[in-house]
Amino acid sequence: MIQMSRPTFGPEEERSVLDVMRSGKLAQGERVRAFEEAFAAATGAEFAVATSSGTAALFLALVAHGIGPGDEVITSPLTFIATANAIVHAGAVPVFVDVDDSLDIGSQAVARLIGPRTRALVPVHLHGNPCDLPSLAELAARHGLPLIQDACQAVGAEVAGRPLGRYGTAVYSFYATKNLTTAEGGMVTTNDPEVAGLCSSLRHQAYTNEPYVHDRVGHNLRMNEMQAAIGLVQLSRLPAITERRRRIAGYYDEAIPTARFDRPATLPGAGHVYHQYTLRLAAMNGGARPARDRVRELLAGSGIATGVYYPVPVHRQPAYRDRAAAHCPNAERACDDMYSIPIHHSLSDGEVEAVAEAVAALP
Ligand SMILES: Cc1ncc(COP(=O)(O)O)c(C=O)c1O
């Protein structure tokens, strides 16, 4: 079976983890600091703060931007549920705005939902496909709102030739299946020194410069040295990882006929990093669509795994039943008609060809 993801650790990662184990210095320390510095530089941001997960990174970024009870945060319903969960854990209410053909949220739709209680915008770069950040950043600035990107699936992406870190604050996940992984882990990047300082303090029980003096109620959301050691090696490989994924995507773009397989739209010049390569069931003559389950079964029969990210929009989740009235028909339709095919960077050329051939041969 050609799987949807395959974490790839080599001898360098193994050596760096062993070095940490033998050093006896396991908890957040110099390797975490080195990973933060290298990550900020690689993503175009001034500051980076490493965390235990992407969810933790988003929670900290929201709190550091002053988001709390009574606030509304505009975000996408077409995302991993962690995006909304972090907003709720910060005490705020997620307000879901519908996605467009890119499966991301756009500034026009967001502008219509900005109200007196809106306190932040959290766009999600779904599947590594970047949102229109220049126009979202302009909208956020016009309303005095922080822009906090959920870039958990988009490490290494660019918009208009600029890395994501140039725009406001961003959060990343290094979960096991991500383009860059530390098994679990996350990062906040920002250009605001106050936000960076608060995230750094709050992840570590709100430490101050005075030992064991804490001026707020903090958390333990730290990254450890083994994660950072893996992250440093993975980060050095990120350009090659992104290049490989883009090359595979280019092959699929050519080999899988667009007449029968729709794709999410991409911005002109966007630097998509293909965390997923997503197809949509195109309407056949007469408007009917083939059943997605059948398509996935046929591909599984040819030894090709597929995934649906995600089959239920967040406002339709039982946990978010109080938000069920959100009007997001595009997100709902995408949840019914999209599926992703394998694109991870350790696929061989033969596997890539086999995937494209099986998809193109679907009835
Ligand atoms: C879009 C999105 N947001 C948030 C998260 C949460 O990240 P983590 O699983 O590292 O907490 C993920 C990853 O799983 C994600 O894909």
The ligand as an ORCA input file, in Angstrom:
! r2SCAN-3c Opt
* xyz 0 1
  C      -4.503     23.177     10.513
  C      -4.001     22.636     11.821
  N      -4.150     23.375     12.927
  C      -3.692     22.953     14.116
  C      -3.052     21.740     14.254
  C      -2.626     21.298     15.617
  O      -1.290     20.938     15.675
  P      -0.811     19.812     16.744
  O      -1.392     18.509     16.307
  O       0.683     19.860     16.640
  O      -1.293     20.262     18.066
  C      -2.855     20.949     13.111
  C      -2.113     19.676     13.154
  O      -2.335     18.642     13.480
  C      -3.364     21.389     11.869
  O      -3.225     20.639     10.776
*
